[in-house]
Amino acid sequence: MKTSVIILMIAAIAVMAETVTVNPSADTYTIPAGGNFGSQNKIQCANKPAAGHPDERMMFLFDLSAYAGRTVESAVLNLEVFFQCGSGSGTNTQFFAATQSWDESWSGAHVSIESSPSGTYHFSGIKWHQIDVTDLVQRWVDGEIDNYGIVFKVLGTYPWTKCYSRETTHSPFLELTMSGNALSSNTWAGIKSTWMVD
């Protein structure tokens, strides 16, 4: 009987959902001509060649090594937009998995990305935006692809959208809800001391 109870307790812990917030380890934006923007308090994207802003891309990196092998129930990227050009059309984007390493000292043109987008998102309004990136994050924690971060690229021709960077008090963050918790040694010791198996 005690053995059955222990098994049930382990099963319950294993499927228990956990929600965590992960702050970016790096964020920046890139332009075709290159340049370093990693220390700025803004991240921006645009594709308005006539205004001198062709193909500006935002990118964000999160350390998810602590969650390897977990089941991602949901992953939501939260970005606070503080400026959009006054056309009222917002900015339509695709987001991609980056395929090369980078950090905030990056000064080249764009980092390489997958050929197919992981999803799309339309930025409209000065507010916090919640972007569903569940499928991409699951690929990272499963080890299906290396985690080099996420890149937003404008789809079509749109003016600026600017959001706060991690250098501010309005930092982007990733909210993860996961199941499949691994048992820590402390948890397992506690179970054994409470429910001794005959």
CORWO-V326728 format. One record per residue. PHI is phi in whole degrees, 0 to 359 (none if undefined). PSI is psi as a letter, one per 40 degrees, with the letter a starting at -180 (999 if undefined). Layout:
BEGIN
PHI/PSI ; PHI/PSI
END
This chain:
BEGIN
none/d ; 298/d ; 298/d ; 296/d ; 296/d ; 299/d ; 299/d ; 296/d ; 296/d ; 297/d ; 297/d ; 295/d ; 295/d ; 296/d ; 259/e ; 297/h ; 282/i ; 226/h ; 247/h ; 228/i ; 248/h ; 241/h ; 273/i ; 292/i ; 272/e ; 199/i ; 205/i ; 191/a ; 226/i ; 233/i ; 229/i ; 302/d ; 280/e ; 84/i ; 140/i ; 253/h ; 231/e ; 293/d ; 263/e ; 285/i ; 269/e ; 223/i ; 234/h ; 222/i ; 222/i ; 192/i ; 211/g ; 225/g ; 304/d ; 296/d ; 260/e ; 84/e ; 229/g ; 278/h ; 48/f ; 269/h ; 239/h ; 266/i ; 213/i ; 221/i ; 233/h ; 233/h ; 278/h ; 247/e ; 298/d ; 288/e ; 246/e ; 303/h ; 84/e ; 282/i ; 269/h ; 269/h ; 286/d ; 203/i ; 221/h ; 237/h ; 273/h ; 253/h ; 231/h ; 261/h ; 277/h ; 245/e ; 207/h ; 220/i ; 298/i ; 281/e ; 289/d ; 84/e ; 270/e ; 68/a ; 222/h ; 271/h ; 227/i ; 245/i ; 240/i ; 229/i ; 281/h ; 289/i ; 239/e ; 216/i ; 289/i ; 204/i ; 214/a ; 286/e ; 272/e ; 306/h ; 227/e ; 274/a ; 282/a ; 287/i ; 286/i ; 285/i ; 225/i ; 297/i ; 286/d ; 246/h ; 290/i ; 275/e ; 175/a ; 230/i ; 206/h ; 254/h ; 277/h ; 217/h ; 111/i ; 273/h ; 185/i ; 286/h ; 245/h ; 247/h ; 242/h ; 284/h ; 238/f ; 303/d ; 299/d ; 294/d ; 297/d ; 299/d ; 298/d ; 294/d ; 289/d ; 284/e ; 77/e ; 294/d ; 225/i ; 290/i ; 271/g ; 250/e ; 96/a ; 241/h ; 237/h ; 258/h ; 236/h ; 291/h ; 258/h ; 95/a ; 245/h ; 218/i ; 282/a ; 303/i ; 234/h ; 237/h ; 234/i ; 289/i ; 264/i ; 289/e ; 283/e ; 244/i ; 277/e ; 247/f ; 300/i ; 301/i ; 205/i ; 250/h ; 256/h ; 247/h ; 245/h ; 227/i ; 233/i ; 82/f ; 299/h ; 280/i ; 283/h ; 283/i ; 296/d ; 294/d ; 298/d ; 296/d ; 297/d ; 296/d ; 296/d ; 294/d ; 288/d ; 275/d ; 237/g ; 287/h ; 274/h ; 286/999
END
